[in-house]
Amino acid sequence: MNRTDKGGHAAAVKRRARRLVGGLRIRLVVVFVAVALISAVTATALAYRDARTAVLQRTQNTAVNDLREQVAEVAADFDVPPDQRSLARFAAEVSEGIGARIVVARHQDLVAVSDSLADTESRITAELRAAVRAGDEARFQRVEWRGEPYLVVGMPVTYADGDRRTSGLEVFAITDLRAERDDTAALLDSVRAGIVPVVLLAAVLALLAAGTVLRPVRKLGRATRELAAGDLGSRTAVTGHDELADLARTFNETADALQASDAELREQEAKARRFVADVSHELRTPLAAMTMVATVLEEDADQLPPDAARAARTVGAETARLARLVEDLMEISRFDAKAVRLNAAETDLAETVRASLALRGWTDRVHTRLPEGVRAAVDRRRIDVIVANLVGNALRHGAPPVTVTLRAARAADGEQVTLEVADHGPGLPPGARERVFDRFYKADESRTRGASDDSGQGSGLGTAIALENARLHGGTIDVADGPQGGAVFTLRLPLRRTEEGME
């Protein structure tokens, strides 16, 4: 797997992870479940509160009414002031009449309890005693005693003979609330148990709703990715009349417009390439004739008058430059039409560089560091074009010494070979580094146009062709400022062998 495949795989994994963790489906399900859970908990809390209030209200109303009726009945035959025996009998009769609840009867310093073993002092609070003593109605209070709930009802015994007056007798009844507590707890447990199926049902409904909502979104996302990958014919089905349908319809209209624009641009680009190729091809024949004439004129220039000789040499130089420009245009046209093929073979790169320098007579003008044994599967002719352009530019626009350094190293994506061409001139002007590989870009507009070499001098296409040849090998060319001034152009190529094959 190459670096691009690894990067794409990693990106796909990250996208899947994001969808899993923070996808719209997950968020919809979480929101549905959260709403259902909050609703269920709220309903449970309200139901528990209402049920508990209703049970306790019924219990305390029953306890108050029972005590009031029983006290009224027993007090009719009760003499005041009582003694301890009559007060104990009074408490027992009231307790028996209200269901054997614990009853406490008080009259001044006398106290009688229906159950002599019961602890009543801790359950009848001073606050309740004061309220009963100060009023003429029944009072009640819920208390906790030893972790258990109780209802304590107290009331004074009054005489109703014309005007109501107290007899000094106070009666308290203690009612156990554990049964009511257990009933409300059982209700709470049953309601709480119902939360689980409610939440599960909400999750299922959320998944169904998310599937219904997200299905067109997924289709639209898939179509968008296909469109971004270059499939301009990608479309998504439009169903319904909601906002998602409007979005899908807008996407299809955008894709139609983009496809139409792309087709128009491709047609114009193809016409432009054909025009350049046709013009270049048509120029080759007259240029061949002009080159022959210019060659003859240059050979006889020494026999011509000075002005005529200068004109003959200028015509020869410009004709040669025009011929190179036509060849460069045809080469660029082949790259644009993707008609260029790599004729790769196992090659000694150091020998190739030395041969390229020797062919152009640059051997004595260039310092080289070319270790032996650096071999790779490359197209030797295209490497020669790259070397000619980079070294020719360094000699023409830089300053000596010009150094060519070949290295083989291990990079993050495998073995790599680099070829550095460095000069000690003024370097590239500001802003030129980003455009130095643009077609027809000239960093030095005032440079001499009459110079001639095999590097494409004057056409403005040499570095662009060099970069295209590097890319054809799967490599690239970059430029930087040298540590001691000047510019450093670096060719980077993967160190492929013949057995690995070339595309």
C-alpha positions as CSV (number, residue, x, y, z in Angstrom):
1,M,0.0,0.0,0.0
2,N,1.5,3.3,-1.0
3,R,1.3,6.6,1.0
4,T,-1.8,7.8,-0.9
5,D,-3.6,4.6,-0.2
6,K,-2.6,4.7,3.5
7,G,-3.7,8.3,3.8
8,G,-7.1,7.5,2.1
9,H,-7.6,4.5,4.4
10,A,-6.8,6.5,7.5
11,A,-9.1,9.3,6.4
12,A,-11.9,6.7,5.8
13,V,-11.3,5.2,9.3
14,K,-11.4,8.7,10.8
15,R,-14.7,9.4,9.0
16,R,-16.2,6.2,10.2
17,A,-15.1,6.9,13.8
18,R,-16.6,10.4,13.6
19,R,-19.8,9.0,12.3
20,L,-19.8,6.4,15.1
21,V,-19.1,8.8,17.9
22,G,-20.7,12.0,16.7
23,G,-22.9,11.0,13.8
24,L,-26.4,12.3,13.3
25,R,-27.9,8.9,13.9
26,I,-26.2,8.6,17.3
27,R,-27.3,12.1,18.2
28,L,-30.9,11.4,17.2
29,V,-31.0,8.2,19.2
30,V,-29.4,9.9,22.2
31,V,-31.9,12.8,22.0
32,F,-34.9,10.4,21.7
33,V,-33.7,8.3,24.6
34,A,-32.9,11.4,26.7
35,V,-36.3,12.8,26.1
36,A,-38.0,9.5,26.8
37,L,-35.9,9.0,29.9
38,I,-36.6,12.5,31.2
39,S,-40.3,12.1,30.5
40,A,-40.4,8.8,32.2
41,V,-38.5,10.0,35.2
42,T,-40.7,13.1,35.4
43,A,-43.9,11.0,35.1
44,T,-42.6,8.6,37.7
45,A,-41.7,11.4,40.1
46,L,-45.1,13.0,39.7
47,A,-47.0,9.7,40.0
48,Y,-45.1,8.8,43.1
49,R,-45.7,12.2,44.6
50,D,-49.4,12.2,43.8
51,A,-49.8,8.6,44.9
52,R,-47.9,9.1,48.1
53,T,-49.9,12.3,48.9
54,A,-53.2,10.5,48.2
55,V,-52.4,7.5,50.4
56,L,-51.1,9.7,53.2
57,Q,-54.0,12.1,52.9
58,R,-56.5,9.2,53.1
59,T,-54.7,7.6,56.0
60,Q,-54.5,10.8,58.0
61,N,-58.1,11.8,57.3
62,T,-59.3,8.4,58.4
63,A,-57.1,8.5,61.5
64,V,-58.4,12.0,62.4
65,N,-62.1,11.1,61.9
66,D,-61.8,7.8,63.7
67,L,-60.1,9.4,66.7
68,R,-62.6,12.3,66.8
69,E,-65.7,10.0,66.6
70,Q,-64.3,7.5,69.1
71,V,-63.3,10.2,71.6
72,A,-66.7,11.8,71.3
73,E,-68.3,8.5,72.0
74,V,-66.1,7.5,75.0
75,A,-66.0,11.0,76.5
76,A,-69.8,11.1,76.8
77,D,-69.6,8.8,79.9
78,F,-66.3,10.0,81.2
79,D,-66.0,12.1,84.3
80,V,-63.5,14.9,84.7
81,P,-61.3,15.2,86.6
82,P,-60.3,11.5,86.2
83,D,-58.1,9.3,88.3
84,Q,-55.3,7.1,86.9
85,R,-57.6,4.0,86.6
86,S,-60.4,5.8,84.7
87,L,-57.9,7.6,82.5
88,A,-56.3,4.2,81.6
89,R,-59.7,2.8,80.9
90,F,-60.5,5.8,78.7
91,A,-57.2,5.3,76.6
92,A,-58.0,1.5,76.2
93,E,-61.6,2.1,75.0
94,V,-60.5,4.7,72.5
95,S,-57.7,2.4,71.3
96,E,-60.0,-0.5,70.9
97,G,-62.5,1.7,69.0
98,I,-60.0,2.9,66.4
99,G,-58.4,-0.4,65.6
100,A,-56.0,-1.1,68.5
101,R,-53.8,1.9,67.7
102,I,-51.6,3.2,70.5
103,V,-53.6,5.9,72.4
104,V,-52.1,8.3,75.0
105,A,-54.5,10.2,77.3
106,R,-53.3,13.2,79.3
107,H,-54.9,15.2,82.0
108,Q,-52.7,17.6,83.8
109,D,-50.0,15.4,85.4
110,L,-51.8,12.1,84.7
111,V,-50.8,10.1,81.6
112,A,-52.3,6.8,80.5
113,V,-51.1,4.7,77.5
114,S,-53.2,1.9,75.9
115,D,-50.0,-0.1,75.4
116,S,-47.9,0.1,78.5
117,L,-44.8,-1.2,76.7
118,A,-44.9,1.3,73.9
119,D,-42.4,4.2,73.8
120,T,-44.7,7.2,73.2
121,E,-42.6,10.1,74.5
122,S,-40.2,9.9,71.5
123,R,-43.1,9.8,69.0
124,I,-45.2,12.6,70.4
125,T,-43.2,15.8,69.9
126,A,-43.3,18.9,72.1
127,E,-44.4,20.9,69.1
128,L,-47.6,18.7,68.6
129,R,-48.4,18.8,72.3
130,A,-48.2,22.6,72.3
131,A,-50.4,22.8,69.3
132,V,-53.0,20.5,70.8
133,R,-52.9,22.3,74.2
134,A,-53.3,25.7,72.5
135,G,-56.1,24.8,70.1
136,D,-59.5,23.2,70.1
137,E,-59.2,21.1,66.9
138,A,-57.4,17.9,66.0
139,R,-53.8,18.2,65.0
140,F,-51.5,15.7,63.3
141,Q,-47.8,15.2,62.5
142,R,-45.8,12.6,60.6
143,V,-42.7,11.5,62.5
144,E,-39.8,9.1,62.0
145,W,-39.0,6.8,65.0
146,R,-36.2,4.3,64.8
147,G,-36.3,4.6,61.0
148,E,-40.0,3.9,60.6
149,P,-42.8,6.3,59.7
150,Y,-45.7,7.1,62.0
151,L,-48.7,9.4,62.1
152,V,-49.5,11.0,65.4
153,V,-53.0,12.7,65.8
154,G,-53.8,14.7,68.8
155,M,-56.9,16.6,70.0
156,P,-58.3,18.1,73.1
157,V,-61.5,16.9,74.6
158,T,-64.1,19.7,74.7
159,Y,-67.6,20.1,76.1
160,A,-70.3,21.3,73.8
161,D,-72.8,22.7,76.3
162,G,-73.6,26.0,74.8
163,D,-70.2,27.3,74.2
164,R,-67.2,25.0,73.5
165,R,-64.8,24.7,76.4
166,T,-61.8,22.4,77.0
167,S,-61.9,19.7,79.7
168,G,-58.1,19.6,80.2
169,L,-58.1,16.1,78.7
170,E,-55.8,15.5,75.7
171,V,-55.8,12.4,73.5
172,F,-53.1,11.3,71.1
173,A,-53.3,8.3,68.7
174,I,-50.2,6.8,67.1
175,T,-50.8,5.2,63.7
176,D,-48.1,3.0,62.0
177,L,-47.5,4.2,58.4
178,R,-45.2,1.3,57.2
179,A,-48.0,-0.3,55.2
180,E,-48.6,3.0,53.3
181,R,-44.8,3.4,52.8
182,D,-44.6,-0.1,51.4
183,D,-47.5,0.5,49.1
184,T,-46.0,3.7,47.7
185,A,-42.6,2.0,47.4
186,A,-44.1,-0.8,45.5
187,L,-45.8,1.6,43.2
188,L,-42.5,3.4,42.7
189,D,-40.8,0.2,41.9
190,S,-43.4,-0.8,39.3
191,V,-43.2,2.6,37.6
192,R,-39.5,2.5,37.7
193,A,-39.4,-0.9,36.1
194,G,-41.6,0.5,33.3
195,I,-38.8,3.0,32.5
196,V,-36.6,0.3,30.9
197,P,-39.1,-0.8,28.2
198,V,-40.0,2.9,27.6
199,V,-36.4,3.8,27.0
200,L,-35.9,0.7,24.8
201,L,-39.0,1.5,22.8
202,A,-37.8,5.1,22.4
203,A,-34.4,3.8,21.1
204,V,-36.1,1.6,18.6
205,L,-38.3,4.4,17.4
206,A,-35.3,6.7,17.3
207,L,-33.4,4.2,15.1
208,L,-36.4,3.9,12.8
209,A,-36.8,7.7,12.6
210,A,-33.1,8.2,12.1
211,G,-33.1,5.6,9.3
212,T,-36.0,7.4,7.6
213,V,-34.4,10.8,7.9
214,L,-30.8,9.8,7.3
215,R,-31.3,7.5,4.3
216,P,-31.7,10.4,1.9
217,V,-28.9,12.2,3.7
218,R,-26.6,9.2,3.2
219,K,-27.5,9.0,-0.4
220,L,-26.8,12.7,-0.9
221,G,-23.5,12.3,0.9
222,R,-22.5,9.4,-1.3
223,A,-23.4,11.4,-4.4
224,T,-21.4,14.4,-3.1
225,R,-18.3,12.2,-2.6
226,E,-18.7,10.7,-6.0
227,L,-19.0,14.2,-7.5
228,A,-15.9,15.4,-5.5
229,A,-14.0,12.3,-6.8
230,G,-14.7,13.4,-10.4
231,D,-17.9,11.5,-11.3
232,L,-19.9,14.5,-12.6
233,G,-22.8,12.2,-13.6
234,S,-23.5,11.4,-10.0
235,R,-27.1,12.3,-9.0
236,T,-29.4,11.5,-6.1
237,A,-33.1,10.5,-6.3
238,V,-35.7,13.2,-5.3
239,T,-38.5,11.8,-3.2
240,G,-41.2,13.8,-1.4
241,H,-41.6,17.5,-1.0
242,D,-39.8,18.2,2.2
243,E,-36.6,20.1,2.9
244,L,-34.5,17.0,2.2
245,A,-36.1,16.7,-1.2
246,D,-35.4,20.4,-1.9
247,L,-31.8,19.8,-0.9
248,A,-31.5,16.8,-3.2
249,R,-33.1,18.8,-6.1
250,T,-30.7,21.7,-5.5
251,F,-27.7,19.2,-5.5
252,N,-28.9,17.7,-8.8
253,E,-29.3,21.2,-10.4
254,T,-25.8,22.1,-9.2
255,A,-24.3,18.9,-10.5
256,D,-26.0,19.5,-13.9
257,A,-24.6,23.0,-14.1
258,L,-21.1,21.8,-13.0
259,Q,-21.2,19.0,-15.6
260,A,-22.2,21.4,-18.3
261,S,-19.5,23.8,-17.3
262,D,-16.9,21.0,-17.2
263,A,-17.9,19.7,-20.6
264,E,-17.6,23.2,-22.0
265,L,-14.2,23.8,-20.4
266,R,-12.9,20.4,-21.6
267,E,-14.0,21.1,-25.1
268,Q,-12.3,24.5,-25.0
269,E,-9.2,23.0,-23.5
270,A,-9.1,20.3,-26.1
271,K,-9.5,22.9,-28.9
272,A,-6.7,24.9,-27.3
273,R,-4.4,21.9,-27.2
274,R,-5.2,20.9,-30.7
275,F,-4.6,24.5,-31.8
276,V,-1.2,24.6,-30.2
277,A,-0.3,21.1,-31.5
278,D,-1.5,22.0,-35.0
279,V,0.3,25.3,-35.0
280,S,3.5,23.7,-33.7
281,H,3.3,20.9,-36.3
282,E,2.6,23.4,-39.1
283,L,5.6,25.5,-38.0
284,R,8.1,22.6,-38.1
285,T,8.3,22.5,-41.9
286,P,8.9,26.3,-42.6
287,L,11.2,26.3,-39.5
288,A,13.3,23.5,-41.0
289,A,13.7,25.5,-44.1
290,M,14.5,28.7,-42.2
291,T,17.0,26.8,-40.1
292,M,18.8,25.6,-43.2
293,V,19.0,29.1,-44.6
294,A,20.1,30.6,-41.3
295,T,22.8,27.9,-41.0
296,V,24.1,28.8,-44.5
297,L,24.0,32.5,-43.6
298,E,25.9,32.0,-40.4
299,E,28.6,29.9,-42.2
300,D,29.1,32.7,-44.7
301,A,28.8,35.5,-42.1
302,D,32.5,36.2,-42.1
303,Q,32.4,37.1,-45.8
304,L,29.5,39.5,-45.4
305,P,29.7,43.2,-44.4
306,P,29.6,43.8,-40.6
307,D,26.0,44.8,-40.4
308,A,24.9,41.9,-42.6
309,A,27.0,39.4,-40.6
310,R,25.4,40.6,-37.4
311,A,22.0,40.3,-38.9
312,A,22.7,36.8,-40.2
313,R,23.9,35.6,-36.8
314,T,20.9,37.2,-35.1
315,V,18.5,35.5,-37.5
316,G,20.3,32.2,-36.9
317,A,20.0,32.5,-33.1
318,E,16.4,33.6,-33.2
319,T,15.5,30.8,-35.6
320,A,17.1,28.2,-33.3
321,R,15.2,29.7,-30.4
322,L,12.0,29.5,-32.3
323,A,12.7,25.9,-33.2
324,R,13.2,25.1,-29.5
325,L,10.0,26.9,-28.6
326,V,8.0,24.9,-31.1
327,E,9.6,21.6,-29.8
328,D,8.8,22.7,-26.2
329,L,5.2,23.5,-27.2
330,M,4.7,20.1,-28.8
331,E,6.2,18.4,-25.7
332,I,3.8,20.4,-23.4
333,S,0.9,19.5,-25.7
334,R,1.8,15.8,-25.4
335,F,1.8,16.1,-21.6
336,D,-1.5,17.9,-21.6
337,A,-3.0,15.2,-23.8
338,K,-1.6,12.5,-21.6
339,A,0.1,11.0,-24.6
340,V,3.5,10.8,-23.0
341,R,4.8,7.3,-22.2
342,L,7.8,6.4,-20.0
343,N,10.5,4.3,-21.5
344,A,12.1,3.1,-18.3
345,A,15.2,1.0,-18.0
346,E,17.7,0.2,-15.3
347,T,20.1,3.1,-15.4
348,D,23.2,4.3,-13.6
349,L,22.1,7.8,-12.6
350,A,25.7,9.1,-12.1
351,E,26.7,8.0,-15.6
352,T,23.5,9.6,-17.0
353,V,24.2,13.0,-15.3
354,R,27.9,13.0,-16.5
355,A,26.8,12.2,-20.0
356,S,24.3,15.0,-20.0
357,L,26.9,17.5,-18.8
358,A,29.5,16.2,-21.3
359,L,27.1,16.5,-24.2
360,R,26.6,20.2,-23.6
361,G,30.3,20.9,-22.8
362,W,29.5,21.8,-19.2
363,T,31.8,19.2,-17.5
364,D,34.5,21.8,-16.7
365,R,32.0,24.4,-15.5
366,V,30.2,22.2,-13.0
367,H,31.4,20.5,-9.8
368,T,29.9,17.1,-9.3
369,R,29.4,14.7,-6.4
370,L,28.1,11.6,-8.1
371,P,28.6,8.4,-6.1
372,E,28.7,5.2,-8.1
373,G,26.1,2.5,-7.8
374,V,23.0,4.6,-7.6
375,R,20.8,2.8,-10.1
376,A,17.0,3.1,-10.7
377,A,14.5,2.4,-13.5
378,V,14.1,5.7,-15.3
379,D,13.7,7.1,-18.8
380,R,17.2,8.3,-19.5
381,R,16.2,10.8,-22.2
382,R,13.8,12.5,-19.8
383,I,16.3,12.6,-17.0
384,D,18.7,14.2,-19.5
385,V,16.1,16.9,-20.2
386,I,15.7,17.6,-16.4
387,V,19.4,17.9,-15.9
388,A,19.9,20.1,-18.9
389,N,17.2,22.5,-17.7
390,L,18.3,22.7,-14.1
391,V,22.1,23.0,-14.8
392,G,21.5,25.3,-17.7
393,N,19.5,27.7,-15.6
394,A,22.1,27.6,-12.8
395,L,24.9,28.4,-15.3
396,R,23.0,31.1,-17.1
397,H,21.3,32.9,-14.2
398,G,23.4,32.0,-11.2
399,A,27.1,32.3,-10.4
400,P,29.9,29.8,-10.0
401,P,30.6,27.4,-8.5
402,V,27.6,25.3,-9.7
403,T,27.4,22.0,-7.9
404,V,25.4,18.9,-8.8
405,T,25.0,16.4,-6.0
406,L,23.4,12.9,-6.3
407,R,22.2,11.1,-3.1
408,A,20.2,8.0,-2.3
409,A,18.4,8.0,1.0
410,R,15.5,6.3,2.8
411,A,12.3,8.5,3.1
412,A,9.1,8.0,4.9
413,D,7.5,6.3,1.9
414,G,10.5,4.2,0.8
415,E,13.9,4.6,-0.8
416,Q,14.4,7.9,-2.7
417,V,17.1,9.5,-4.9
418,T,17.7,13.2,-4.9
419,L,19.6,15.3,-7.4
420,E,20.6,18.8,-6.1
421,V,21.7,21.6,-8.5
422,A,23.0,24.6,-6.5
423,D,24.6,27.8,-7.6
424,H,26.0,30.8,-5.7
425,G,24.3,33.6,-7.6
426,P,21.8,36.2,-6.3
427,G,19.0,33.5,-6.0
428,L,15.4,33.9,-7.0
429,P,13.7,37.2,-6.7
430,P,10.9,37.6,-4.1
431,G,7.8,35.9,-5.2
432,A,9.5,33.9,-7.9
433,R,9.8,30.7,-6.0
434,E,6.0,30.0,-6.1
435,R,5.9,30.7,-9.9
436,V,9.2,29.4,-11.1
437,F,7.6,26.2,-12.6
438,D,4.7,28.1,-14.2
439,R,4.6,28.0,-18.0
440,F,6.1,31.0,-19.8
441,Y,7.2,32.5,-16.5
442,K,10.5,34.4,-16.6
443,A,12.0,35.5,-13.3
444,D,14.6,37.7,-15.1
445,E,12.7,39.6,-17.8
446,S,15.9,41.5,-18.9
447,R,18.1,38.5,-19.5
448,T,19.8,38.1,-22.8
449,R,17.6,36.5,-25.4
450,G,20.3,35.6,-27.8
451,A,22.1,32.9,-25.8
452,S,21.6,29.4,-26.9
453,D,21.9,26.1,-25.2
454,D,19.9,22.9,-24.9
455,S,18.0,23.9,-21.8
456,G,15.1,25.8,-23.4
457,Q,16.6,29.2,-22.9
458,G,14.1,32.0,-23.6
459,S,11.0,29.8,-24.0
460,G,9.8,30.0,-20.4
461,L,8.8,26.3,-20.7
462,G,12.0,24.6,-19.5
463,T,11.2,24.3,-15.8
464,A,7.6,23.4,-16.5
465,I,8.7,20.5,-18.8
466,A,11.3,19.4,-16.3
467,L,8.6,19.2,-13.6
468,E,6.3,17.3,-15.8
469,N,9.1,14.8,-16.5
470,A,9.8,14.4,-12.8
471,R,6.1,13.8,-12.1
472,L,6.0,11.2,-14.9
473,H,8.6,9.3,-12.8
474,G,6.5,9.7,-9.7
475,G,8.8,12.4,-8.3
476,T,8.9,16.1,-8.0
477,I,11.2,19.2,-8.1
478,D,11.3,21.8,-5.4
479,V,13.4,25.0,-5.0
480,A,14.9,26.7,-2.0
481,D,17.5,29.3,-1.1
482,G,21.0,28.0,-0.7
483,P,22.7,28.2,2.8
484,Q,25.4,30.4,1.2
485,G,23.2,32.2,-1.2
486,G,22.0,31.2,-4.6
487,A,19.2,28.8,-5.5
488,V,19.0,25.1,-4.9
489,F,16.8,23.0,-7.2
490,T,16.2,19.4,-5.9
491,L,14.9,16.6,-8.1
492,R,13.3,13.8,-5.9
493,L,12.6,10.4,-7.5
494,P,11.4,7.1,-5.9
495,L,14.3,4.6,-6.2
496,R,12.4,2.1,-8.2
497,R,14.0,-1.0,-9.7
498,T,13.2,-2.6,-13.0
499,E,11.6,-5.6,-11.4
500,E,9.1,-3.3,-9.6
501,G,7.7,-2.2,-13.0
502,M,6.8,1.2,-14.2
503,E,3.3,2.5,-15.1
